[in-house]
Amino acid sequence: MTTREEGIEEWIPRTRLGKMIHEGRISSMEEIFMEGLRIREPEIVDVLLPDLQEEVLNINLVQKQTDAGEKSQFKAIVAVGNRDGYVGLGSGKAKQVRTAIEKGAVDARLNVTLVRRGCGSWECGCGKPHSLPFKVQGKCGGVEIVLVPGPRGLGIVANEVGKIILGLAGVNDCWTKSYGSTKTIPSFAYAVFNALRETYSLVTPKDWV
């Protein structure tokens, strides 16, 4: 049994949502999004999405000047997803790389979002959820990205960070257009994540249930 699995076994819910899940009153992530509830415990995601995968996107050494001198920490950007419509992105800072990654993974779970998938490409029209239902865009810092539905079999036309996040979300075919400081990995990653969030926020619950 892994450390995370042991943590789930010993989990004592602290929030109302956590208690509802523990009591069996909520049994899926869809219910959480339909009710507009906020996830405040990472264990909630682990329980409802047991096949969640993690990917470390970036690790940087950041330094901050304090009265006591220069303070150095590692900052990790971590993405999580089940490759079937759910993806999260988070960051964590710590003196140790491992701890920074663990904090980033927790933050990513708290930020998990539902991604609406479909076949929005005029070249395809197969009706299967292999791509996105429509074009969306996202921004973060000096980076802007546009995600365009692609035909089945295209693959993900993006850089490595984009491929990882889109793949974890369960998007298999997609064009991307990016502008700005695209080499800045944290900003690029959050721009992609914010674009994927738009697939959910631009529709009403009745559209995706």
C-alpha positions, 0 to 999 in steps of 0.5 A, a space after each residue: 500500500 502506498 503512502 497516499 493510499 494509507 492516507 486515504 484509509 486514515 482520512 478523517 474528513 474536516 469539511 462538510 463536503 468531505 463528510 458527505 463523501 465519507 457518508 456516501 451522500 456524494 459518490 462522484 465528481 460530477 455531483 460536486 460540480 453540479 452542486 457548485 461545491 468547492 474542494 478543500 481536501 485533496 483526499 476527496 479527489 483521491 477517493 472519487 478519482 482513484 486512477 489519478 496520475 501525476 506529472 511534474 512539469 517544472 522545478 525552479 530554484 527561487 530566491 527571496 531577500 529577507 532581513 536575515 539574508 537570502 532565502 532559497 526554495 524550490 518551486 514545483 509545478 505539478 499536473 494531475 488528471 485521470 485522462 478521462 475529463 478531469 485535470 488539475 494544476 498546482 504549485 508548491 514551494 519548499 526547501 526540499 524538492 520532494 516536499 515542493 512536489 508533494 505540495 504542488 500535487 496537493 494544490 493540483 488536487 484542490 484545483 481539479 476541474 471538469 473538462 468538457 470533451 467532444 468532436 468540434 472539428 469540421 474535418 471529423 464529425 465522428 461525435 466521439 469525445 476525442 477532442 474539444 467541443 469548441 475553440 477555447 482560449 486561456 491566459 496567464 501572465 504574458 502567455 495566451 493560448 488558443 485550443 482548437 478542436 482537431 480531427 480524430 487521429 491528429 494527436 496533440 499539436 503542442 509543446 511538451 507541457 501542453 501535451 502532458 496537460 491535455 493528455 491528462 485531461 483526456 484530450 487526444 486530438 487538438 491544435 494549439 496556437 500560443 502567443 507571448 512568453 511561451 518558454 515560461 513554463 509556469 505561465 504556459 501551463 496555467 494558460 493551457 489549464 485556464 483554457 480547459 476550464 473554459 470548456 466547463 464554464 462556457 456551458 450549463 450543467 444540463 449541456 454536459 450531464 
